Amino acid sequence: MCTRSRCCVSKAAAGLAVAVLMAGMAVAQDVFSEEALAAWLGPSHLMVHLRFDQATTASRLHLSFPHAMQHLATALPLKSAELHLTAGRWRYGEWGWPLVPAKPVGAVLDASFVASASSPEAGGTSGGGSGSDSGDAGLEAHWSALVAALSGLSCASLSLLREPRSVGEGHTRLQDLEAGRANASGVAGVRRLRALLPHEALCTENLTPWLRLLPCGDQAGLASLLRHRPTVFGAEYVSLGLLLERGAVSEDRPGVRLVQTATFVVRATAPAAGSGGQAKGAESGTGSAAAAARVMLEQALRAEVEHACPPAARSLVFVAEPREEPAAVVAAAPAAPLTPAAAAAGSCSASAGQADGGEGGVAAGSCTSLREAAPAAGEAVEQEGPGVREQPGAGPQGQQLALWAVSAGSTHHGLTAARSPAVPRLQVYDTLDLLDARGWGLHLPLPSPPARPVGAGGGGLGSASGGASGALGPAPVAVERYVTGAGMLRGGMVLAVRRSPQLRERLRVAAAEAGGACAGAAVGGGGAAADGVCLLEVVCVYQVFPWYIRPWLHTLSVLYDGQPVPLQRHLVSRHVRPATARASPGVVDLCLAASPDVSELRLRLDFSKAFLTAFEYPPDAHRGFDVPAALVSYVEPLALPAAQWREGDSGEGQAPASPLLLALQGGAVQQVYTPALLVPLAAPDFSMPYNVICLSSTVLAVYFGATLNLVMRRGAGDTAGADGAAAAGGAAGKAAARRRRLRKAVQAVVLLVAFGALALYLDSELREQAEEWLRGLGLEVGSPKPLLGCQAQGTC
């Protein structure tokens, strides 16, 4: 008996060990990393960007990956979904061009769905309109399920996006303008949908569920920098992002990837030199005043990173060095020709890169001197200015990174060395090393802030002088949108896109370097665009109009530098969808060709305003109605997709593997959103509906009261008849009583049916619930909702 029990125990232990081992193998496939980026935007404005990457290849058991997101990605035919909630506007004129793309105010949701094999979009054989209708119905159901799930996971009021016909198809991308691919629906087999909600607010109730998706929340790791809520939501610009996508995660293994981003701009002023606790640790000499006046990252955010997050495989902090107009960085396209001496010391080269599925690459020309591109170590300290290079003993030493042009998989050296000015140099610090050295908190000092806002440099839109270009520099493009006209029936809209002199010069040089193969070399090398137009000259505008704003396309006019030009002659791609009243918005997606000599592109369009019912107005009806932000896309030759992050000034060291560095590298296609627009509509006299409601309620109350009194009251005749029947006795009295009871029951049933019919007529939600109940009983009423994802396949 004892031997048998021992055998059973050993078998049970072996089975438990195998189960634990299998569970460990499934759980160990989760990967988590966190990164932070800090950059000065001006003397008192600091931008902080946090990025958290999670990936998993496990199907059920997870160590750190949120199960709700994994279930959402597998239950729907979803390729990718991106949600951004933003409060505040990015000030391009003051803060310059952002390191990470800025989003418009409100909520923005982009989703890509994989079309089924039988749908027309996937190239199936289902014919006629029935296949298209079924495909659209399935897409609408998937969109509604996605919006409902994201609304619950982020605690956002996305109910206005539940209706799939209130959103537009994905915008035309510049890299899709090759021959045979100029469509707004994306690649074959993928349907892209896009929706904007301009008036969606961002508050603490959105940040709390966003933090719960992280393995450690805000209790450990870099997410602890978000612990002080007044600092985060008191910022002048706050944006929370959520990206969920399916694909190959590691070693070509399919999995799910989740990227969470948080970007905010706070006010942070440097303390006076020689005051505060920071001056005690500063070294004596010339660097003591500069070290004492530096701001700590945790001090600016009023939060401390006390512990590291255990699941994090990588935790890095990047600090951008302010641009001080150094002589080592020159414009990618010089205004004056090179002298023979400069030509002997350097060379002019063009780097053509290709983007593999990203925002595309573009041919970019650069003329850079060797001494300017790769200065000596002794010269770098003199040219960078105070506060840029760390002094010994002033703080923790970080690894310096810079973006270098790459050709054939190697960094340019010798006479062809060139550092890209698209992104400033970065100092990278390991959070684990900082916590081990300090023991409590990062204690990471930031470089000295610039003397003036980075967007107000000499290279702005109104100046032709050379200045700092790229991110953390003056914006190369400025967009403006406003409403014209007066009255409540008609109006007009004007959208202006202005190029800076530096951008026009870079476009001119890049087009000259590319020559006849401009379009093919610009984006992916896949051939020329429509009608052989160079994609370096293309500007795309994507605008969604609510159904109550009805644009008249025959009034669309285009002006280049104030002069009207024919639309058809400069039109590269066009996708227009008229609006349907109370069903779908209008979409206008245009791509125009404008030569590099054009400094301003202006679009004018007239529209009419629809009349709404009293119940379609928001509570603040006299504020106006929001028109979603327009998206403007263009090609920036300064951004080099074929580039790599390298260590040091020589570009020989290897940069750490970082998703944030890849995101900062970006692509040639740049996007900028216009501010949201308010359009006033004719508002009715809201006191009249109140009076009608009061009068109708009074009439209904009197009518129903009189009806109930008439049906349920027992009159004098009924009482006398009942007494006579009781006195007579027998079967006649009982029959008369039964007839009276039956008459009363019939009257009550008729009354209930009348009240129910009236309620169903007035309440649409109650009517939908009644239809669902009848369908549950097996009765065919209305059209049933299509099944979603695994429900349709029967694999749930």
Secondary structure, DSSP 4 states (H G I P E B T S, - for coil): -HHHHHHHHHHHHHHHHHHHHHHHHHHTT-EEEEEEEEEE-SSSEEEEEEEEEEEE--SS--SSS-HHHHHHHHHTTEEEEEEEEEES---HHHH-S-SS----SEEEEEEEEEPPTTSGGGT----HHHHHHHHHHHHHHHHHHHHHHHHHHHT---GGG-SGGGSEEPPPPGGG-BTT---TT-STTEEEEEEEETT----HHHHHHHHHTSSSTTSSSGGGGG--HHHHHTSSEEEEEEEEEEEEEETTEEEEEEEEEEEEEEE--PPPTT-SGGGTTSPSSTHHHHHHTPPBHHHHHT----S--TTEEEEEEEEEPPP---TT---SS-SSPPPHHHHHHEEEEEEE---SSSS---EEEEEEEHHHHS--HHHHHHHH-TTTSPPTTSS---EEEEEEEEETTEE--GGG--B-TTS--EEEEEHHHHHHHHSSS---BPPPPPSS-GGGSTTSTT--S----STTS--SEEEEEEEE--SSSEEEEEEEEEE-HHHHHHHHHHHHHHGGGHHHHHTTT---BGGG--GGGEEEEEEEE-TTEEEEEEEEEEEETTEEE-HHHHEEEEEEE--BTTTB-EEEEEEEE--TT--EEEEEEEEEE----GGGS-TTGGG-EEEPPPEEEEE-TT--SSEEEEETTTT-EEPPP-HHHHHHH--SEEEEEPPPEEE------THHHHHHHHHHHHHHHHHHHHHHHHHH---HHHHHHHHHHHHH-HHHHHHHHHHHHHHHHHHHHHHHHHHHHHHHHH-HHHHHHHHHHHHHTT---S-PPPP-HHHHHT--
